[in-house]
Amino acid sequence: MARKSTQVAIGGVAAALCLLLMFCTGLVPFATYALPALAGVVLIAVVAEMGWRTAMVVYAAVALLSLGIVPDREAAMLFHFFFGYYPVIKGLIERLPTKVLQLFIKFVLFNIAMILSYMVIIYVLGIPDILESFGDFGKYSALVILAMGNVVFGVYDFALTNIVIVYHQWFRPKFLRKI
């Protein structure tokens, strides 16, 4: 019983923190990409303490709630399609036998998620402002932006790896084992 109540408590606190970060995308206009990524980082602690299944439940709750209450729809879609679940499944992907296969799956997943995310943003939610902002860059601007996104994703993945290391080697022993 204590384990279940701990799961619910940690999941609730993590979900609240993720939703707070997602809600802040409406307050800070340039945080459309950074805050969903940061909200996903919160789930690293849930994975470490409660496992990936609990983290996926927290992700699902935040993804659904953010669709209704987050003012920045683009940020909500980015969390929903990629930044919310990627920190949770990153460890599962890294269990694969070769580094090349791991990187291949990570980048394919990122590209599919970004393409689907923006297709939903443009064609389902009907937010054409994104297409209009590409106008000055020419007809290949979406590909250039996706390529730049791949570079940023590589940095994000490297940063997540280091955050997991710091969490396990410094934060967890220093703060969580004293409770």
OpenMM code with the backbone's topology and positions (N, CA, C; nanometers):
from openmm import Vec3, app, unit

residues = "MET ALA ARG LYS SER THR GLN VAL ALA ILE GLY GLY VAL ALA ALA ALA LEU CYS LEU LEU LEU MET PHE CYS THR GLY LEU VAL PRO PHE ALA THR TYR ALA LEU PRO ALA LEU ALA GLY VAL VAL LEU ILE ALA VAL VAL ALA GLU MET GLY TRP ARG THR ALA MET VAL VAL TYR ALA ALA VAL ALA LEU LEU SER LEU GLY ILE VAL PRO ASP ARG GLU ALA ALA MET LEU PHE HIS PHE PHE PHE GLY TYR TYR PRO VAL ILE LYS GLY LEU ILE GLU ARG LEU PRO THR LYS VAL LEU GLN LEU PHE ILE LYS PHE VAL LEU PHE ASN ILE ALA MET ILE LEU SER TYR MET VAL ILE ILE TYR VAL LEU GLY ILE PRO ASP ILE LEU GLU SER PHE GLY ASP PHE GLY LYS TYR SER ALA LEU VAL ILE LEU ALA MET GLY ASN VAL VAL PHE GLY VAL TYR ASP PHE ALA LEU THR ASN ILE VAL ILE VAL TYR HIS GLN TRP PHE ARG PRO LYS PHE LEU ARG LYS ILE".split()
positions = [
    Vec3(0.0816, -0.1204, 0.0000),
    Vec3(0.0000, 0.0000, 0.0000),
    Vec3(0.0854, 0.1260, 0.0000),
    Vec3(0.1954, 0.1232, 0.0769),
    Vec3(0.2820, 0.2408, 0.0839),
    Vec3(0.3452, 0.2692, -0.0516),
    Vec3(0.3793, 0.1644, -0.1251),
    Vec3(0.4407, 0.1820, -0.2567),
    Vec3(0.3438, 0.2519, -0.3529),
    Vec3(0.2177, 0.2114, -0.3513),
    Vec3(0.1179, 0.2728, -0.4394),
    Vec3(0.0950, 0.4192, -0.4041),
    Vec3(0.0870, 0.4496, -0.2760),
    Vec3(0.0648, 0.5887, -0.2366),
    Vec3(0.1863, 0.6742, -0.2705),
    Vec3(0.3059, 0.6162, -0.2602),
    Vec3(0.4273, 0.6884, -0.3002),
    Vec3(0.4260, 0.7146, -0.4501),
    Vec3(0.3843, 0.6148, -0.5282),
    Vec3(0.3746, 0.6325, -0.6730),
    Vec3(0.2775, 0.7450, -0.7074),
    Vec3(0.1633, 0.7442, -0.6433),
    Vec3(0.0624, 0.8471, -0.6702),
    Vec3(0.1148, 0.9846, -0.6306),
    Vec3(0.1811, 0.9931, -0.5156),
    Vec3(0.2326, 1.1223, -0.4685),
    Vec3(0.3412, 1.1759, -0.5610),
    Vec3(0.4386, 1.0920, -0.5946),
    Vec3(0.5470, 1.1365, -0.6838),
    Vec3(0.4916, 1.1683, -0.8219),
    Vec3(0.4013, 1.0854, -0.8711),
    Vec3(0.3397, 1.1117, -1.0007),
    Vec3(0.2610, 1.2415, -1.0022),
    Vec3(0.1875, 1.2686, -0.8957),
    Vec3(0.1098, 1.3924, -0.8876),
    Vec3(0.1965, 1.5161, -0.8818),
    Vec3(0.3030, 1.5099, -0.8028),
    Vec3(0.3946, 1.6246, -0.7936),
    Vec3(0.4640, 1.6474, -0.9278),
    Vec3(0.5095, 1.5385, -0.9910),
    Vec3(0.5761, 1.5512, -1.1210),
    Vec3(0.4797, 1.6055, -1.2263),
    Vec3(0.3571, 1.5563, -1.2268),
    Vec3(0.2577, 1.6050, -1.3230),
    Vec3(0.2282, 1.7529, -1.3012),
    Vec3(0.2170, 1.7936, -1.1760),
    Vec3(0.1916, 1.9353, -1.1462),
    Vec3(0.3071, 2.0227, -1.1928),
    Vec3(0.4298, 1.9779, -1.1700),
    Vec3(0.5465, 2.0547, -1.2141),
    Vec3(0.5532, 2.0614, -1.3665),
    Vec3(0.5258, 1.9496, -1.4326),
    Vec3(0.5232, 1.9494, -1.5795),
    Vec3(0.4164, 2.0445, -1.6326),
    Vec3(0.2980, 2.0397, -1.5738),
    Vec3(0.1900, 2.1284, -1.6184),
    Vec3(0.2229, 2.2750, -1.5928),
    Vec3(0.2881, 2.3032, -1.4819),
    Vec3(0.3298, 2.4406, -1.4535),
    Vec3(0.4265, 2.4898, -1.5610),
    Vec3(0.5241, 2.4067, -1.5954),
    Vec3(0.6190, 2.4444, -1.7004),
    Vec3(0.5478, 2.4613, -1.8343),
    Vec3(0.4557, 2.3718, -1.8651),
    Vec3(0.3819, 2.3822, -1.9907),
    Vec3(0.2934, 2.5072, -1.9928),
    Vec3(0.2333, 2.5392, -1.8806),
    Vec3(0.1492, 2.6586, -1.8734),
    Vec3(0.2321, 2.7849, -1.8938),
    Vec3(0.3565, 2.7833, -1.8497),
    Vec3(0.4447, 2.8997, -1.8643),
    Vec3(0.4794, 2.9293, -2.0096),
    Vec3(0.4521, 2.8357, -2.1016),
    Vec3(0.4781, 2.8640, -2.2431),
    Vec3(0.3906, 2.9782, -2.2929),
    Vec3(0.2775, 2.9994, -2.2299),
    Vec3(0.1917, 3.1122, -2.2662),
    Vec3(0.2420, 3.2438, -2.2114),
    Vec3(0.3241, 3.2382, -2.1075),
    Vec3(0.3779, 3.3595, -2.0456),
    Vec3(0.5102, 3.4029, -2.1076),
    Vec3(0.5881, 3.3051, -2.1519),
    Vec3(0.7203, 3.3325, -2.2093),
    Vec3(0.7156, 3.2910, -2.3566),
    Vec3(0.7002, 3.3869, -2.4476),
    Vec3(0.6757, 3.3537, -2.5882),
    Vec3(0.7860, 3.2716, -2.6563),
    Vec3(0.9098, 3.2912, -2.6191),
    Vec3(1.0188, 3.2213, -2.6873),
    Vec3(1.0470, 3.0837, -2.6276),
    Vec3(0.9648, 3.0393, -2.5349),
    Vec3(0.9876, 2.9120, -2.4660),
    Vec3(0.9070, 2.7969, -2.5256),
    Vec3(0.8578, 2.8123, -2.6462),
    Vec3(0.7748, 2.7102, -2.7100),
    Vec3(0.8459, 2.5760, -2.7187),
    Vec3(0.9759, 2.5767, -2.7373),
    Vec3(1.0522, 2.4523, -2.7495),
    Vec3(1.1222, 2.4158, -2.6194),
    Vec3(1.1712, 2.5151, -2.5485),
    Vec3(1.2512, 2.4887, -2.4281),
    Vec3(1.1681, 2.4338, -2.3126),
    Vec3(1.0517, 2.4900, -2.2877),
    Vec3(0.9731, 2.4460, -2.1721),
    Vec3(0.9119, 2.3065, -2.1884),
    Vec3(0.8633, 2.2669, -2.3063),
    Vec3(0.8209, 2.1268, -2.3193),
    Vec3(0.9377, 2.0287, -2.3002),
    Vec3(1.0559, 2.0676, -2.3487),
    Vec3(1.1739, 1.9827, -2.3283),
    Vec3(1.2085, 1.9741, -2.1802),
    Vec3(1.1994, 2.0860, -2.1104),
    Vec3(1.2276, 2.0883, -1.9664),
    Vec3(1.1217, 2.0105, -1.8881),
    Vec3(0.9969, 2.0203, -1.9307),
    Vec3(0.8905, 1.9429, -1.8656),
    Vec3(0.9162, 1.7931, -1.8807),
    Vec3(0.9696, 1.7534, -1.9947),
    Vec3(1.0051, 1.6130, -2.0139),
    Vec3(1.1174, 1.5683, -1.9227),
    Vec3(1.2105, 1.6590, -1.8941),
    Vec3(1.3231, 1.6269, -1.8057),
    Vec3(1.2733, 1.5908, -1.6657),
    Vec3(1.1639, 1.6518, -1.6229),
    Vec3(1.1068, 1.6213, -1.4910),
    Vec3(1.0754, 1.4720, -1.4793),
    Vec3(1.0385, 1.4109, -1.5904),
    Vec3(1.0007, 1.2696, -1.5880),
    Vec3(1.1191, 1.1764, -1.5643),
    Vec3(1.2413, 1.2280, -1.5769),
    Vec3(1.3591, 1.1458, -1.5473),
    Vec3(1.3553, 1.0988, -1.4024),
    Vec3(1.3175, 1.1870, -1.3117),
    Vec3(1.3097, 1.1498, -1.1698),
    Vec3(1.2020, 1.0444, -1.1468),
    Vec3(1.0914, 1.0549, -1.2190),
    Vec3(0.9842, 0.9563, -1.2038),
    Vec3(1.0316, 0.8198, -1.2529),
    Vec3(1.1024, 0.8172, -1.3652),
    Vec3(1.1571, 0.6911, -1.4161),
    Vec3(1.2538, 0.6313, -1.3146),
    Vec3(1.3416, 0.7146, -1.2598),
    Vec3(1.4428, 0.6654, -1.1656),
    Vec3(1.3814, 0.6134, -1.0366),
    Vec3(1.2785, 0.6793, -0.9879),
    Vec3(1.2218, 0.6428, -0.8580),
    Vec3(1.1073, 0.5427, -0.8665),
    Vec3(1.0272, 0.5501, -0.9714),
    Vec3(0.9056, 0.4681, -0.9780),
    Vec3(0.8987, 0.3759, -1.0989),
    Vec3(0.9896, 0.3921, -1.1954),
    Vec3(0.9875, 0.3065, -1.3137),
    Vec3(0.9225, 0.3739, -1.4333),
    Vec3(0.9463, 0.3139, -1.5491),
    Vec3(0.8997, 0.3775, -1.6724),
    Vec3(0.7479, 0.3673, -1.6894),
    Vec3(0.6843, 0.2670, -1.6321),
    Vec3(0.5381, 0.2567, -1.6452),
    Vec3(0.4681, 0.3731, -1.5744),
    Vec3(0.5119, 0.4028, -1.4539),
    Vec3(0.4541, 0.5163, -1.3812),
    Vec3(0.4829, 0.6462, -1.4551),
    Vec3(0.6037, 0.6583, -1.5093),
    Vec3(0.6400, 0.7788, -1.5843),
    Vec3(0.5523, 0.7945, -1.7083),
    Vec3(0.5174, 0.6844, -1.7730),
    Vec3(0.4298, 0.6931, -1.8899),
    Vec3(0.2882, 0.7355, -1.8508),
    Vec3(0.2427, 0.6935, -1.7343),
    Vec3(0.1110, 0.7377, -1.6861),
    Vec3(0.1135, 0.8882, -1.6591),
    Vec3(0.2221, 0.9357, -1.5978),
    Vec3(0.2367, 1.0797, -1.5727),
    Vec3(0.2415, 1.1548, -1.7052),
    Vec3(0.3190, 1.1030, -1.8014),
    Vec3(0.3257, 1.1656, -1.9340),
    Vec3(0.1859, 1.1748, -1.9963),
    Vec3(0.1109, 1.0649, -1.9918),
    Vec3(-0.0228, 1.0636, -2.0519),
    Vec3(-0.1140, 1.1667, -1.9856),
    Vec3(-0.1076, 1.1757, -1.8541),
    Vec3(-0.1908, 1.2731, -1.7826),
    Vec3(-0.1536, 1.4157, -1.8216),
    Vec3(-0.0246, 1.4442, -1.8245),
    Vec3(0.0207, 1.5796, -1.8599),
    Vec3(-0.0119, 1.6103, -2.0054),
    Vec3(0.0080, 1.5130, -2.0939),
    Vec3(-0.0208, 1.5349, -2.2360),
    Vec3(-0.1684, 1.5680, -2.2570),
    Vec3(-0.2554, 1.4928, -2.1928),
    Vec3(-0.3994, 1.5189, -2.2081),
    Vec3(-0.4408, 1.6514, -2.1456),
    Vec3(-0.3930, 1.6777, -2.0259),
    Vec3(-0.4285, 1.8043, -1.9598),
    Vec3(-0.3705, 1.9247, -2.0333),
    Vec3(-0.2501, 1.9107, -2.0867),
    Vec3(-0.1887, 2.0247, -2.1554),
    Vec3(-0.2633, 2.0601, -2.2834),
    Vec3(-0.3274, 1.9618, -2.3453),
    Vec3(-0.4067, 1.9924, -2.4644),
    Vec3(-0.5234, 2.0847, -2.4315),
    Vec3(-0.5714, 2.0772, -2.3082),
    Vec3(-0.6853, 2.1594, -2.2697),
    Vec3(-0.6515, 2.2911, -2.2034),
    Vec3(-0.5397, 2.2973, -2.1296),
    Vec3(-0.5148, 2.4185, -2.0504),
    Vec3(-0.3933, 2.4998, -2.0925),
    Vec3(-0.3070, 2.4448, -2.1759),
    Vec3(-0.1864, 2.5181, -2.2151),
    Vec3(-0.2216, 2.6156, -2.3272),
    Vec3(-0.1891, 2.7440, -2.3093),
    Vec3(-0.2262, 2.8427, -2.4109),
    Vec3(-0.1491, 2.8292, -2.5426),
    Vec3(-0.0276, 2.7782, -2.5381),
    Vec3(0.0539, 2.7626, -2.6588),
    Vec3(0.0315, 2.6221, -2.7149),
    Vec3(-0.0508, 2.6119, -2.8182),
    Vec3(-0.0860, 2.4816, -2.8761),
    Vec3(0.0347, 2.4117, -2.9376),
    Vec3(0.1245, 2.4888, -2.9951),
    Vec3(0.2443, 2.4294, -3.0542),
    Vec3(0.3272, 2.3596, -2.9468),
    Vec3(0.3451, 2.4246, -2.8333),
    Vec3(0.4207, 2.3645, -2.7230),
    Vec3(0.3515, 2.2389, -2.6717),
    Vec3(0.2190, 2.2427, -2.6614),
    Vec3(0.1445, 2.1249, -2.6155),
    Vec3(0.1628, 2.0081, -2.7116),
    Vec3(0.1606, 2.0363, -2.8409),
    Vec3(0.1804, 1.9301, -2.9400),
    Vec3(0.3225, 1.8743, -2.9341),
    Vec3(0.4210, 1.9612, -2.9150),
    Vec3(0.5594, 1.9141, -2.9056),
    Vec3(0.5787, 1.8238, -2.7840),
    Vec3(0.5160, 1.8594, -2.6722),
    Vec3(0.5235, 1.7728, -2.5543),
    Vec3(0.4515, 1.6415, -2.5824),
    Vec3(0.3348, 1.6508, -2.6402),
    Vec3(0.2522, 1.5335, -2.6674),
    Vec3(0.3213, 1.4365, -2.7634),
    Vec3(0.3803, 1.4883, -2.8708),
    Vec3(0.4368, 1.4023, -2.9739),
    Vec3(0.5814, 1.3608, -2.9499),
    Vec3(0.6559, 1.4318, -2.8629),
    Vec3(0.7956, 1.3922, -2.8462),
    Vec3(0.8537, 1.4180, -2.7082),
    Vec3(0.8564, 1.5424, -2.6645),
    Vec3(0.9317, 1.5779, -2.5439),
    Vec3(0.8771, 1.5143, -2.4165),
    Vec3(0.7537, 1.4728, -2.4166),
    Vec3(0.6965, 1.4119, -2.2981),
    Vec3(0.7400, 1.2685, -2.2766),
    Vec3(0.7407, 1.1903, -2.3824),
    Vec3(0.7731, 1.0488, -2.3645),
    Vec3(0.9190, 1.0153, -2.3927),
    Vec3(0.9904, 1.0999, -2.4665),
    Vec3(1.1276, 1.0644, -2.5023),
    Vec3(1.2186, 1.0416, -2.3813),
    Vec3(1.2179, 1.1283, -2.2793),
    Vec3(1.3040, 1.0996, -2.1635),
    Vec3(1.2679, 0.9686, -2.0929),
    Vec3(1.1436, 0.9249, -2.1071),
    Vec3(1.1000, 0.7997, -2.0446),
    Vec3(1.1533, 0.6791, -2.1216),
    Vec3(1.1450, 0.6827, -2.2545),
    Vec3(1.1864, 0.5667, -2.3336),
    Vec3(1.3330, 0.5699, -2.3739),
    Vec3(1.4015, 0.6788, -2.3466),
    Vec3(1.5434, 0.6911, -2.3815),
    Vec3(1.6244, 0.5751, -2.3237),
    Vec3(1.6011, 0.5421, -2.1974),
    Vec3(1.6728, 0.4320, -2.1338),
    Vec3(1.6431, 0.2980, -2.1989),
    Vec3(1.5201, 0.2795, -2.2443),
    Vec3(1.4841, 0.1553, -2.3131),
    Vec3(1.5554, 0.1451, -2.4476),
    Vec3(1.5639, 0.2559, -2.5192),
    Vec3(1.6342, 0.2573, -2.6473),
    Vec3(1.7824, 0.2293, -2.6262),
    Vec3(1.8386, 0.2823, -2.5189),
    Vec3(1.9818, 0.2656, -2.4942),
    Vec3(2.0187, 0.1255, -2.4462),
    Vec3(1.9215, 0.0383, -2.4281),
    Vec3(1.9490, -0.1025, -2.3976),
    Vec3(1.9762, -0.1840, -2.5233),
    Vec3(1.9505, -0.1258, -2.6398),
    Vec3(1.9749, -0.1958, -2.7658),
    Vec3(2.1242, -0.2237, -2.7807),
    Vec3(2.1600, -0.3281, -2.8571),
    Vec3(2.2982, -0.3769, -2.8552),
    Vec3(2.4055, -0.2818, -2.9090),
    Vec3(2.3763, -0.2066, -3.0147),
    Vec3(2.4824, -0.1225, -3.0717),
    Vec3(2.4463, 0.0252, -3.0628),
    Vec3(2.5498, 0.1065, -3.0523),
    Vec3(2.5330, 0.2516, -3.0451),
    Vec3(2.4728, 0.3058, -3.1748),
    Vec3(2.5129, 0.2480, -3.2881),
    Vec3(2.4619, 0.2938, -3.4176),
    Vec3(2.3109, 0.2711, -3.4263),
    Vec3(2.2654, 0.1547, -3.3835),
    Vec3(2.1221, 0.1255, -3.3843),
    Vec3(2.0469, 0.2192, -3.2901),
    Vec3(2.1043, 0.2463, -3.1744),
    Vec3(2.0429, 0.3383, -3.0786),
    Vec3(2.0253, 0.4762, -3.1403),
    Vec3(2.1329, 0.5284, -3.1988),
    Vec3(2.1262, 0.6618, -3.2601),
    Vec3(2.0283, 0.6649, -3.3764),
    Vec3(2.0296, 0.5603, -3.4572),
    Vec3(1.9379, 0.5532, -3.5708),
    Vec3(1.7928, 0.5608, -3.5232),
    Vec3(1.7584, 0.4800, -3.4243),
    Vec3(1.6208, 0.4789, -3.3734),
    Vec3(1.5851, 0.6131, -3.3107),
    Vec3(1.6774, 0.6720, -3.2355),
    Vec3(1.6504, 0.8014, -3.1724),
    Vec3(1.6207, 0.9090, -3.2764),
    Vec3(1.7035, 0.9166, -3.3809),
    Vec3(1.6847, 1.0218, -3.4805),
    Vec3(1.5631, 0.9958, -3.5694),
    Vec3(1.5359, 0.8698, -3.6011),
    Vec3(1.4145, 0.8392, -3.6776),
    Vec3(1.2913, 0.8760, -3.5953),
    Vec3(1.2926, 0.8400, -3.4686),
    Vec3(1.1819, 0.8739, -3.3792),
    Vec3(1.1625, 1.0251, -3.3717),
    Vec3(1.2717, 1.0994, -3.3561),
    Vec3(1.2632, 1.2455, -3.3493),
    Vec3(1.2021, 1.3028, -3.4772),
    Vec3(1.2519, 1.2590, -3.5922),
    Vec3(1.2037, 1.3141, -3.7189),
    Vec3(1.0569, 1.2805, -3.7439),
    Vec3(1.0181, 1.1572, -3.7175),
    Vec3(0.8772, 1.1204, -3.7348),
    Vec3(0.7893, 1.2018, -3.6402),
    Vec3(0.8329, 1.2151, -3.5158),
    Vec3(0.7546, 1.2899, -3.4168),
    Vec3(0.7400, 1.4367, -3.4562),
    Vec3(0.8474, 1.4982, -3.5038),
    Vec3(0.8394, 1.6396, -3.5416),
    Vec3(0.7509, 1.6595, -3.6639),
    Vec3(0.7639, 1.5715, -3.7622),
    Vec3(0.6810, 1.5840, -3.8824),
    Vec3(0.5334, 1.5658, -3.8472),
    Vec3(0.5027, 1.4626, -3.7688),
    Vec3(0.3631, 1.4417, -3.7268),
    Vec3(0.3112, 1.5576, -3.6430),
    Vec3(0.3951, 1.6062, -3.5542),
    Vec3(0.3553, 1.7171, -3.4679),
    Vec3(0.3163, 1.8394, -3.5502),
    Vec3(0.4000, 1.8753, -3.6451),
    Vec3(0.3702, 1.9946, -3.7242),
    Vec3(0.2578, 1.9714, -3.8246),
    Vec3(0.2396, 1.8482, -3.8688),
    Vec3(0.1237, 1.8205, -3.9542),
    Vec3(-0.0056, 1.8401, -3.8750),
    Vec3(-0.0074, 1.7940, -3.7510),
    Vec3(-0.1257, 1.8136, -3.6665),
    Vec3(-0.1457, 1.9619, -3.6369),
    Vec3(-0.0364, 2.0321, -3.6063),
    Vec3(-0.0464, 2.1751, -3.5755),
    Vec3(-0.1037, 2.2528, -3.6941),
    Vec3(-0.0561, 2.2221, -3.8133),
    Vec3(-0.0959, 2.2988, -3.9311),
    Vec3(-0.2319, 2.2544, -3.9850),
    Vec3(-0.2496, 2.1232, -4.0024),
    Vec3(-0.3681, 2.0758, -4.0734),
    Vec3(-0.4865, 2.0394, -3.9836),
    Vec3(-0.4613, 1.9968, -3.8614),
    Vec3(-0.5722, 1.9598, -3.7725),
    Vec3(-0.6135, 2.0783, -3.6855),
    Vec3(-0.5148, 2.1397, -3.6206),
    Vec3(-0.5459, 2.2539, -3.5346),
    Vec3(-0.5677, 2.3818, -3.6144),
    Vec3(-0.5235, 2.3809, -3.7393),
    Vec3(-0.5457, 2.4963, -3.8251),
    Vec3(-0.4685, 2.6198, -3.7832),
    Vec3(-0.3414, 2.6005, -3.7534),
    Vec3(-0.2564, 2.7135, -3.7163),
    Vec3(-0.1595, 2.7380, -3.8325),
    Vec3(-0.2034, 2.8128, -3.9347),
    Vec3(-0.1210, 2.8331, -4.0538),
    Vec3(-0.0092, 2.9358, -4.0350),
    Vec3(-0.0048, 3.0028, -3.9202),
    Vec3(0.0990, 3.1035, -3.8973),
    Vec3(0.2383, 3.0440, -3.9107),
    Vec3(0.2517, 2.9177, -3.8787),
    Vec3(0.3821, 2.8529, -3.8863),
    Vec3(0.4294, 2.8485, -4.0306),
    Vec3(0.3401, 2.8122, -4.1234),
    Vec3(0.3779, 2.8096, -4.2644),
    Vec3(0.4119, 2.9489, -4.3150),
    Vec3(0.3360, 3.0487, -4.2713),
    Vec3(0.3615, 3.1858, -4.3149),
    Vec3(0.4962, 3.2364, -4.2652),
    Vec3(0.5393, 3.1892, -4.1484),
    Vec3(0.6685, 3.2343, -4.0962),
    Vec3(0.7846, 3.1769, -4.1759),
    Vec3(0.7607, 3.0708, -4.2530),
    Vec3(0.8660, 3.0128, -4.3362),
    Vec3(0.8825, 3.0878, -4.4681),
    Vec3(0.7905, 3.1749, -4.5024),
    Vec3(0.7850, 3.2392, -4.6326),
    Vec3(0.9146, 3.2976, -4.6835),
    Vec3(0.9890, 3.3687, -4.6021),
    Vec3(1.1106, 3.4351, -4.6468),
    Vec3(1.2270, 3.3391, -4.6686),
    Vec3(1.2182, 3.2199, -4.6152),
    Vec3(1.3289, 3.1256, -4.6261),
    Vec3(1.3236, 3.0422, -4.7533),
    Vec3(1.2168, 3.0476, -4.8256),
    Vec3(1.2063, 2.9706, -4.9482),
    Vec3(1.1360, 2.8380, -4.9277),
    Vec3(1.1271, 2.7629, -5.0373),
    Vec3(1.0489, 2.6395, -5.0327),
    Vec3(1.1168, 2.5259, -4.9575),
    Vec3(1.2461, 2.5380, -4.9316),
    Vec3(1.3174, 2.4325, -4.8596),
    Vec3(1.3351, 2.4641, -4.7110),
    Vec3(1.2663, 2.5643, -4.6639),
    Vec3(1.2855, 2.6080, -4.5254),
    Vec3(1.2467, 2.5009, -4.4239),
    Vec3(1.1423, 2.4249, -4.4517),
    Vec3(1.1010, 2.3202, -4.3571),
    Vec3(1.2108, 2.2157, -4.3416),
    Vec3(1.2765, 2.1807, -4.4519),
    Vec3(1.3861, 2.0829, -4.4445),
    Vec3(1.5066, 2.1389, -4.3699),
    Vec3(1.5369, 2.2654, -4.3923),
    Vec3(1.6489, 2.3290, -4.3219),
    Vec3(1.6194, 2.3349, -4.1721),
    Vec3(1.4986, 2.3710, -4.1372),
    Vec3(1.4609, 2.3783, -3.9955),
    Vec3(1.4629, 2.2394, -3.9321),
    Vec3(1.4182, 2.1372, -4.0051),
    Vec3(1.4238, 2.0007, -3.9532),
    Vec3(1.5686, 1.9559, -3.9340),
    Vec3(1.6560, 1.9919, -4.0274),
    Vec3(1.7982, 1.9581, -4.0129),
    Vec3(1.8584, 2.0273, -3.8907),
    Vec3(1.8246, 2.1546, -3.8710),
    Vec3(1.8732, 2.2250, -3.7512),
    Vec3(1.8145, 2.1619, -3.6252),
    Vec3(1.6900, 2.1190, -3.6331),
    Vec3(1.6275, 2.0500, -3.5207),
    Vec3(1.6999, 1.9213, -3.4852),
    Vec3(1.7520, 1.8512, -3.5855),
    Vec3(1.8288, 1.7295, -3.5601),
    Vec3(1.9571, 1.7593, -3.4847),
    Vec3(2.0207, 1.8696, -3.5175),
    Vec3(2.1419, 1.9093, -3.4448),
    Vec3(2.1067, 1.9407, -3.2993),
    Vec3(2.0007, 2.0174, -3.2800),
    Vec3(1.9576, 2.0523, -3.1441),
    Vec3(1.9152, 1.9264, -3.0683),
    Vec3(1.8504, 1.8331, -3.1364),
    Vec3(1.8120, 1.7079, -3.0714),
    Vec3(1.9349, 1.6299, -3.0253),
    Vec3(2.0399, 1.6281, -3.1058),
    Vec3(2.1633, 1.5609, -3.0634),
    Vec3(2.2177, 1.6203, -2.9346),
    Vec3(2.2143, 1.7525, -2.9238),
    Vec3(2.2589, 1.8202, -2.8010),
    Vec3(2.1642, 1.7868, -2.6857),
    Vec3(2.0344, 1.7863, -2.7115),
    Vec3(1.9336, 1.7539, -2.6094),
    Vec3(1.9537, 1.6114, -2.5572),
    Vec3(1.9774, 1.5175, -2.6463),
    Vec3(1.9986, 1.3788, -2.6054),
    Vec3(2.1238, 1.3660, -2.5195),
    Vec3(2.2302, 1.4335, -2.5590),
    Vec3(2.3544, 1.4339, -2.4806),
    Vec3(2.3301, 1.4959, -2.3431),
    Vec3(2.2549, 1.6058, -2.3401),
    Vec3(2.2238, 1.6717, -2.2127),
    Vec3(2.1395, 1.5809, -2.1231),
    Vec3(2.0423, 1.5111, -2.1804),
    Vec3(1.9610, 1.4183, -2.1013),
    Vec3(2.0467, 1.3087, -2.0389),
    Vec3(2.1408, 1.2575, -2.1153),
    Vec3(2.2313, 1.1551, -2.0618),
    Vec3(2.3064, 1.2085, -1.9414),
    Vec3(2.3578, 1.3296, -1.9518),
    Vec3(2.4320, 1.3892, -1.8404),
    Vec3(2.3412, 1.4227, -1.7221),
    Vec3(2.2178, 1.4623, -1.7486),
    Vec3(2.1229, 1.4897, -1.6401),
    Vec3(2.0926, 1.3614, -1.5635),
    Vec3(2.0768, 1.2505, -1.6344),
    Vec3(2.0525, 1.1214, -1.5683),
    Vec3(2.1713, 1.0841, -1.4803),
    Vec3(2.2920, 1.1046, -1.5310),
    Vec3(2.4131, 1.0737, -1.4532),
    Vec3(2.4192, 1.1600, -1.3273),
    Vec3(2.3973, 1.2901, -1.3423),
    Vec3(2.4005, 1.3806, -1.2269),
    Vec3(2.2907, 1.3435, -1.1274),
    Vec3(2.1742, 1.3082, -1.1769),
    Vec3(2.0643, 1.2699, -1.0881),
    Vec3(2.1040, 1.1488, -1.0036),
    Vec3(2.1580, 1.0468, -1.0683),
    Vec3(2.1915, 0.9231, -0.9960),
    Vec3(2.3147, 0.9365, -0.9070),
    Vec3(2.4134, 1.0120, -0.9520),
    Vec3(2.5392, 1.0183, -0.8766),
    Vec3(2.5442, 1.1302, -0.7732),
    Vec3(2.4685, 1.2374, -0.7925),
    Vec3(2.4784, 1.3498, -0.7001),
    Vec3(2.3454, 1.3814, -0.6309),
    Vec3(2.2420, 1.4120, -0.7096),
    Vec3(2.1156, 1.4589, -0.6520),
    Vec3(2.0488, 1.3531, -0.5647),
    Vec3(2.0344, 1.2344, -0.6174),
    Vec3(1.9644, 1.1286, -0.5442),
    Vec3(2.0336, 1.0928, -0.4125),
    Vec3(2.1656, 1.0671, -0.4128),
    Vec3(2.2297, 1.0350, -0.2841),
    Vec3(2.2298, 1.1523, -0.1860),
    Vec3(2.2416, 1.2727, -0.2375),
    Vec3(2.2530, 1.3885, -0.1498),
    Vec3(2.1193, 1.4310, -0.0895),
    Vec3(2.0118, 1.4246, -0.1667),
    Vec3(1.8838, 1.4774, -0.1210),
    Vec3(1.7773, 1.3713, -0.0925),
    Vec3(1.7668, 1.2712, -0.1752),
    Vec3(1.6554, 1.1779, -0.1610),
    Vec3(1.6810, 1.0658, -0.0611),
    Vec3(1.8023, 1.0320, -0.0331),
    Vec3(1.8303, 0.9240, 0.0613),
    Vec3(1.8227, 0.9705, 0.2065),
    Vec3(1.8116, 1.1002, 0.2286),
    Vec3(1.8003, 1.1533, 0.3647),
    Vec3(1.6561, 1.1547, 0.4133),
    Vec3(1.5642, 1.1328, 0.3242),
    Vec3(1.4218, 1.1387, 0.3607),
    Vec3(1.3815, 1.0113, 0.4320),
] * unit.nanometer
topology = app.Topology()
chain = topology.addChain("A")
for resn in residues:
    res = topology.addResidue(resn, chain)
    for name in ("N", "CA", "C"):
        topology.addAtom(name, app.Element.getBySymbol(name[0]), res)
